[in-house]
């Protein structure tokens, strides 16, 4: 293994370690001491532990096995190996660490417990690992159907907490659901990044002027497609360029003002973009960050 790959692996595992610390802090300092249930495999383990006297860390490892087997046949073997290491690490931290309870306020427990657990889960997933076996199910369904991992984990937990409402109490179940609404959103934010991008397709006969205005006023890159109009009526078909670009959500209103000022009859399609790598847009955003 060359030094570059070694640095990449070290950085990945270091971030996973940070994720383990954040998740265990959220569990031990907020959720568990105050009687709140965790979600996923940890939640199942906690629920079972209310009925039988078995070590929590041992239950966590036992209930993770089916999901790790699913991962072995459905996702990358590298993800499974890293996940086994991560789950073992989390089980050890839960077993040995002794964080003091920070607050007894149930709302603060839900908010900050969810923030810490969601951040830890997101950091781990972003580096090719999971801290809870149920997240492998989330990765698998995300790959198959495009549903966000956070939403899949949240649905899994809602089912779990519905059972908890009957076995433990409705109040504990409701606060736990609130915790994981927050955790699911934080997980998605950490995985997808804080920057929110919008894709825009513009069809206009004045495309040459619009192109120049967007480049000059927004500083973003453009992709041009050859297109033609006039197929929905008796007009003669006319060829022109179709503009495609990606902008930060902050600049989308300015994009619309530019287009409308040039051609108020322009046809504009807007769509969400989950991730952007490279290109003029990325350089533009990076430049703005370094100048502030």
N, C-alpha and C positions, 0 to 999 in steps of 0.2 A: 504494500500500500504506500503510495507516494505521500509527501508531506501535505499536499493540498487536500487530498481526500481525508487524511487523518484530521486535519483542522476542521473540515466539514462535519465529520462524525463526532468530534469532540464538542463542537458548538451545538449540534443537534441534541446530544445526550445531556449537555449542560442545561439547555433550555427545558428538556424533559424533567430534569432534576428540579428546576425552578417550578415547573408545573406541579410536580409532586408536593413540594413544600407548600405552595399556595392552596392546593386542594386539601391537604391534610390540615392546614391552618383553619380553613373554612369549616372543616368537619369537627375538629377537636376543640377549637376555641369558640365556635358559634353554634353549630347545629346539634351535635351529639350531647354535650353536657346539658343542654336546655330541653332535651326530650324530642327534638325534631328528627324526623327520618331523612336520611339521604335518599337519592333516587338510584335507579339502575340496579346493578348487582349488589352494591353496598346497601341499598334500601331493602332488597330481598333478604340479605344477610341479617340486617337489623330486625326485620320483621320476624324472621325465624328465631332469632335470639331471644325475642320476647316470650317465645314458647318453650325453648330448650336452652339449657345452660352449656353452650359451646363457645369457645373463644371466637371473637368477632373476626379477627384476621384470618383464622382458619376457614370460617364460613365464606369469607370474601373470596378466597382462593378456590374453594370447592365450586361455588356458583359461577365463577368466571370460566371454568373449563368448557362448558358447552359452547359458549360464545367464541372462545379461542379455537375450538374445533371448527366452528363455522368459518372463522377467519382463515384457517389453514386451507380450506377448500374454495374460498371465494375471493380473498384479497391477497395482497402480496405477502410472501413468506417473511420478507424483511419486516413488514408491519407486525406480523404475529410475534416474531422474535423480540422486537422492541417492546411490544405490548406485554409480553410475559415478564420481561425485566421491569417494566414500569409498574405493573400490577403487584409484583413481588415487593418492589420498593415502597409503594403506597401502603401495602399491608404491614410492612415492617415499621413505617413511620406511624401509622395508626396505633400499632401495638406498643411502641416504645416511647413516643413523644408525649410530653405532658404540658401542653399549652394551658395557661390559665383562662378561665371563662372571662370574656371581656365585658359582656353585658347580659342582662336578663330581660331587656326590652324585646318583645317578640317581633316587632316590626323591624328593629335594627338587626336582629338575628337573621331574619329573612333576607333583608337587603344585602348586608355585608357578607353573610354566608354564601348567598347566591353569587355575588361579585367574585369572591375568592375562588369558589369551586368552579364557576364558569370560566374564569381566567385560566386556572390550572388545566382544565379539560381542553380549552382551546389551544393553549400553548403546546400541549402534548400532541394533539391531533395535527397541528400545523407542522410538527416535526416527525410525522409518520408513526405515531404511537397512540395508544389509548390508556386511560387510567381506570376505566371501568369496562368490563367485558361487553356490556350492552351497547357501548359506543361502536363496537365492530358491526353490530346489526345496523347502526345508523350509517356507518361508512358504506356498507353493502347496499342498503336501500338508496342512499344518496347516489351511488354509482349507477344503480339500475334505473331509478326513476327521477333523479334530480331533486328529490326533496331534501331540504337543508337538514344537516345532522342535528342541529339544535332542536328542530321541530320534531324529529323522530324520537329523540331522547325524551323530549317533553311529553309526547303522547304515551310513550312507554311508562313514564313516571305517573301520569294521570291515572292510568290503569292501576298501577301499584298503589297510589295514594287512595284510590277508591276502595281498594281492599283494606287499606290501613284504617279508613274511616270506620269500618265495621269492627276491626280487630282491636284497634287502640282507641282513637277518639276522632271525632269530626274536626275539632279545632286543630289538632296536630296535623291532620291530613290537609286542611285548607292552608295553613301557614307553610307547609312543605311544598304545596303546589305553587304558592306565591314565590317561594325561594327559587324554584326551578323555572318559572317564567323568566325571572331575572337571569338565572344561570344560562338558560338556553339562548337568550339574546346576547349575552356577553360572549358565549362560546362562538356564535356565528360572527360576531364583530371581530374577535381575535383571529378567527380562521380566515375571513374574507378581507380583513383590513379595515381601517377607519375611513379611508377615502371612498366615496360613493360616486360611481361613474354612470353616465348616461350616454347611450348610443343614439345618434341622430342621423336620419336619412332625409335629404332635402331634394325635392324635385321642383325645378324652376327654370323657366326660359332665360332668366337672368343669372344663371349659375356662375358665369365668369366673374360678375361683380361680387356675388355672394362669397365666392371662394376667396377672393382677395381681401374682403372685409373680415372674414373669419380668421384668416391667417394673420392679418395685421392687428386686429383688435383683441383676439383671444390668444394668439400664438400657438394654436393647436394644429396638428397635422390633419390632412384630408386624404381620403381615397376616392377616386372618381370611377364611376361605372358608366359604360356606354348604354344609353337608353333611348327610347322613342315614345312619343305620345300620339293621341288621336285615334286609338283603337276602340274607344267607347262611343263614338259618334261618326258622323259623315265627314269629319275634317280630315285633311290629308296628314299622314303621319309625319312627324318632325323629329329629327335626331338631335340629342343634346346629352350633356354629361349629368349624371346623378351624383350628388355629393353625399359621402358617408364620413362621419367623424365621431369621435368620442371626447366628451368634455366632463369635467368635474361638475357635480350637481350644483355647486355654488354658482357656476357660470352659465347654467342652462337658461336662465331668464335673459341674460345678456345676449346669448345666442339667438333667442327668439326675437329680441328687439332688433338685432342686426338684420335678420332675415326679413322681418315685417317692414322695416324701413326701406328695404330695397324692393321687395315684391310681396305685397300683402295677400297675393293669391297663391303663394308658394305652398306646395303640399309637403308637410313635415311629419315624419314618423319618429316617435321617441320610444326607446326601449331600455330596460335595465341591463347593465353590464356588471358581472360579478367580479371580474379581475382583468387587469391590464398589465402587460409586461412590455417594456421597451417602447420605442417609437417617440415621436415628437412630443406627445402628451406627457409622458413620464419625465422627459427632460424639462418640460415647461413647469411641471409641478415641483420637481426637485429644485429648480432655479428659484421659484418663489419662496420655497422653504429656507433657502440659504441667504436670501436677501432681507429676511425679516429678523 
